[in-house]
Amino acid sequence: MKAGPKRRAPKPHPKPMDEDEGAKGGAVQSVDRAMALLDALGEDEEGYRLTDLAIRTGLSPSTAHRLLTTLEKRRFVEFDPSDNMWHVGRQTFAIGSAFIRRRNFVAPALPYLRRLRDLTHETANLGVADDGEVIVLTQVESREIMRAITRVGGRAPMVASGIGKAILATYSDEDVVAIIRRHGMKRLTPKSVVRAGELRAALEAVRRDGYAVDDEEFLMGLRCVAAVVYNDQAEALAAISVSGLASRVPNERVPELGRLVRQIARELTLALGGRPPQALI
């Protein structure tokens, strides 16, 4: 009996090509793109039109719209048909609030920030370091009509902010160099510090004086004076600052503001169960 032709094994079906497949560094492309949209919306409280948001994020309008409608269903973004503008949604706020609640020092810090605001008549801020940047967790706004341009959730490079330099001054020289190599030193204003030697000298002054100064290095017309809040290991937990218009914070006023910020940062450190470095006690 003649054997029939040998049966071939069925070919496996080709794997469906997912748009996220092959994304660099293991990143999921659609998630990364959605986060870029949220980042952009978070930078402007007035919102964005679709075409402007697509340009801002480098996405095609069709891709941006598809991602936005998905985020809208989960209430991470909102669309206002009256002016065709997209905005950050309620769920984004809820997630951000959970982050702040996890930082259990935010609520106890508020009375100290209020006192700092009342003593200086400037906006008082609390911020933490986050991957080469600082993020403002909470603030108590000045009662002055003209206020400093800062906002909760705002970010700035550590090397260009008072809070950032105050925290950097607690790091080793090796750690500071590593941050510079990774994130660089961008010139954001004509007064930005862009040389490692200048930053090193600035951090030495912070260690000597106990407070840091942002002299219009992040935004022209804005000065900031900051000091560190320490944890129970005498390491930087966060930093507090006062920020004000440069016209209201002239150079001759900086030492007095530095003394107040440094004192209240120490009081907050102790209230949170932290321990200032021996040199500050």
N, C-alpha and C positions, 0 to 999 in steps of 0.2 A: 504494500500500500504506500503510495507516494505521499510523502509529507507535504502539507500545504505551505504556502509562503510564511515565513517567520513574521509574527506580529510585532510591530514596533510599539515600544512603550509610548503612551500619550505624552505629548509635550506639555510641560507645565504652562499654565496661563501666565502671560506676562504680568508682573506686579504692577498695579495701577500707579501711575506716576503722580505722586503727591507734590504740590507746589513747594512744600517745605523740604523735600528730599534734597540732600546735597548742600543744605545751608551750612555756611562756614562755622567752625567752632562748636558744632552741635546745637546752634541756635535754631529755634523754630521760626521760620521766616514770617509767617502770618502773625504770630504773637509779637515778634519784634516790631513789625510794622504797626500793629495796633498800639503798642506801647509808645512808639514814636508820635502817633497821633495824639495820645493822651498827654505826652510831654509838651507838645506844641500848644495844645489847648490850655494846659496849666500855666503857660507863660503869659497869656493875655486874657484878662478877665472879660474883655469885650467880645471874645469869641472870634471865629474865623468863618468866612465863606468857603465853600468846598474847593473852588479853584485855588484860592490863596493857601488853604491848608495843604492841598496837594503839592503846590510849589514849595511850601515851607518844609515838607517832609520828603520831597523827592519822589513821591508816588504818582501814579497816573490817577486822574480824577475817578475813573471807574473802580480802581482798586481801593482808593480812599473811601469812596461812597459805600462800597460793599462792606468794608471793615467798620465804618461808622454806623451803618444800620444794624450790624451785629452787636456792636457795643451799646447802641441805643436800646435794643431789646433787653439788655441786662442792666440798663439805667446807668451805665458808666459815662454816657454822653447824652446831651439833649439837643434837639433841633428846634429853633424858633422860626416858624414859617413867616412871621411878620416881617423879618428882615433877612431870612435865609441864612441865619448864622448858627454855627455849631458851638456848643459850650460844654464844659465839664459837667457831668451829671451827679445826682445825689449819691450813687453807689461809690463813686470815686472819693467823695467826702467821707463816706462811712469807713472805707478802707484806711484812708489817711488818719481818721480819728482813732482807729484801732491801733495804729502805729504809735500815736501820741500817748494813748492810754497805757501801752506797754512800757513806754518810758515813764515809769512811775514817779519821776522827779519833776514832771512838768507842772502838775497842780500845786505841789508844795512850793514851787519857785514863784508862783504868781504874786503872793504878797510882797516878796522881796523886789520883784520887778516893778510893782506899783510904787513901792517906796523909792526905788531908784528913779522912776519917772518923776515923782513928786519933788525929789531933791534937786534934780537936774533940769526939769521941765522939757526933757527930750524923750524920744521913744526908747523904751528899754526892750531888749531882745534876749532870747535864750536860744542857743544853737549848739549843734553837735557836728563832729567831723564825719564825713561819709565819702570814702574813696577819693581822696584828694580835694574834696569840696566841703563846704559847710552848708548845712541846711537849717533854716530858722524854724524852730519848733513852735514857739509862741512869742507873743510880744504884747506890750502895753503901750498904746500909742500916746504920743505927746498931746497935750491939750492946746498947743499952739496952732494957729490957723495954717501956717506953713509948716509942714511936717517932712521928716525924712522919707525918702522913697524906698521903703522896704516892705516886705510882705511875708506872712507866714507861709512856709513852703518854699520860699525863695532860696536859691542856691548861689554860691559864689566860690571861686577858687580859694583854697586855703591861703595861698601866698599873697592874695590881693584883698584880704578881709581882716578886720580887727579880730573877730572871733577865731578865724583860721590861724592867724599868726600867734595869738595867745596860746592856742593848743599846740601848734608846731614847736613853740619854745620849750615844751615839756618833753619833746622827742629827742632821741639821740641824733647826732650829726649824720650817722649812717641812714637812719630812717628818713630824715629830711631830704637827703640826697636821692634816696630811692623814690620819694614822691615827686621830686623835681624831674627826674629821668622819665618817670611814667607819664606825668601830666604836663610837663613843661611850665614855662613862665610867660604867659601871653601878655602883650601890652594892651590893656583894656582902656587906659587913659594915658595922657602924657606923663602922669605921675606914677604909673605902675612900676613896681620893682621887677626887673627882668634879668638881673644878673645874680648869680648864686652868691657872690661875695657881698653884694648889697643886702641880700636876704639874711645872710649869716650875721652881718652887723646889726640888722634890725632885731633879730631874735636874741642877740646878746643884750640889747637894750631892754627887751621884754623881760628877760631873766633878771636883769638888774633892777628895773623899776616895778615889776609886778603887774604891768598892764601893757597892752598892745594898742597901736594906733593905725587905723586905715586913713591915710591922708589923701582922700580923693583918688585912691588907687583902683577902686572898682567902679565908682561913678563920680564924675566931676560934680563938684558942688556938695558932696556928702562926706562928712567925717564921722569916724566911729572909734570909740575907745572901749576896750574889752579886757576881761580878766577871767581866769580859769576857775571852774568849780571842780573840786577833786573828789574821787571816790575813797573808799576805806583803805585802798592800797596806795594812796597818795599819787594816783594817776589821773590824768584829765578825764573827767566824766562828761563835761560840757563847758560852755563859757557863756557869760552874760556880757552885754554891751549896752552902751547908749549910742544912738546915732542921731545926727542932726545936721542941718544945713551948715555948710562951712562958714557962712556969715554969722551964725550963732555959736559956732565952736571955733573961735580963733585960736591960734597957737598958745596964747597966754592963758587960755582957759583949760587946756588939755591936762596939765598936772593936777588941777583940782578935780576934774572929772575922773582922772585915773585913780586918785586916792579914794573917791567915793565908790567907783566900780570895784576896785580891789577889796575894799572893806566889806561891801555887801556880798561879793563873791565868797569871801572867807566865811561870813555869817551863814550863807546858804550851804556851803560845804559842811559846816559843823551841824547844821540843822538836818542835813540828809545823812548824817553819820559818817561823813567823809573825814579825811585827814589831810590837812595841808602839808606840803613838804616842810621839813624841819626848818629850812631857812626862812619860811614865811610865818612861823609861829612866834 
